[in-house]
Amino acid sequence: MGNVAATEFKARCLEFMDRVAEGHETYVITKRGRPVAKLVRADPPEGQSPFGCMADEMEIVGDLQPPLWTEEQWKAFEHVRTEQGKAWDREWRSHGTVSGKRSRGHARRPRR
């Protein structure tokens, strides 16, 4: 904390204010050797909540994440899965299991 005469402070006021703002310095302003004022950094403004602080600040243009598959690829995938499900169902009905091996104690169903 430094002491500064009022006449010097008057001549270099902006410089002292910059020093206080940047370096957190404090100055006591004196008149005829007696302290009359103190120059300190102002309290920081109360912070806003981070929620909503960026509202209306950006614009989304297009898809952020494009689809991984095209519509045709999805239809082909669904077709394969449907056929696979039918094959598993047929195997379950004929063998009693999907692995191709007969379960122990499971009787084979007669075909219709």
N, C-alpha and C positions, 0 to 999 in steps of 0.2 A: 504494500500500500504506500503510495507516494503522496507527498504534499505538493500542491501546486498553488502558486500565488494567483489571485483572481485576475490580474492583468495578463499573466502568461496564459491562463485558461481561456480568457477572452480572445486572445490572438490565435490560439491553436486548438480551439474547441473541437472541431471535426476530427482532428488527429487523435485527441484523447478519447473521443467517443469510439473511433475505430479500434483503438487499442483495447478498450474495455469490452467491446463486442467480440473481438477475435481472441484475445488472450486472457479474458476473465480477470483483468487487472482492476484495481480499485484506486480511486484518487480522492484525496481530501482537498477541497478548495479552501484556501485561507485568504483572509483579508486582514492586513496589518499583523500577520503572524498568528491570528486566531482562526480555528476551523469554523466555517460557516455552512459548508455543504459537502456532501459526499456523492461522488459519481460512481455508481455500481451498475453492473449488468442487470437489465430488466428480467423479471421472471419469464421463462418461456411460456408461450401461450398454451392453454390447456389443449391437449391433443384430442382430436376427433376419434370416434370409434372407427376401427379399420373396416367395419362392416358397412358397406354401401358407399365408401369414400370414392370409389371409382365408377359410380353409377353414371351412365350416359357419357363415358369417356372413351369407349371403344365400339367398334362395329364389326360384327362377324360377317364375313363375305364368303359364301360357299360353305361346303362341308369341312369341318375340322378334321374328321376322320372319314374318308370315303369307304363305301362298303368293300369288304374283302372279296366277295364273289359277285359275279353278274347274275342277273335274273335267270339266265339259261343254266348257269352252273348250279344255282340253288335247285332248279327243277330237276336237273340230272341227279343231284345228290339225293333229293327226296325220292326219286324213282328207284335208285339203287337201294336205299334204306327200306323202301316198301317191299321190294323183291326179296331182300335179305330177310325181312320179317316173315314173309310168306314161306321162305325156305326153312327157317327155323321152326315155324309152326308145323310144317309138314314133317320135319324130322322129329319133333316132339311127339306128334301123333303116332308116328310109325315106330320110333325107337324108345320113346319115353325119356329122352335126353337130347340136348342140343349138341353135345360133344361128339356124338357118333357112337358112343359106348352105351351099352345097356346098363341101367342102374340095377344094383342088387335088389332082389326082391320085387322088382317091378315087372308085372306080367305084360306081355306084348298084347296090344289091342288088336282085335281082329279087324281086317279091312272090310269095308262095306261094299 
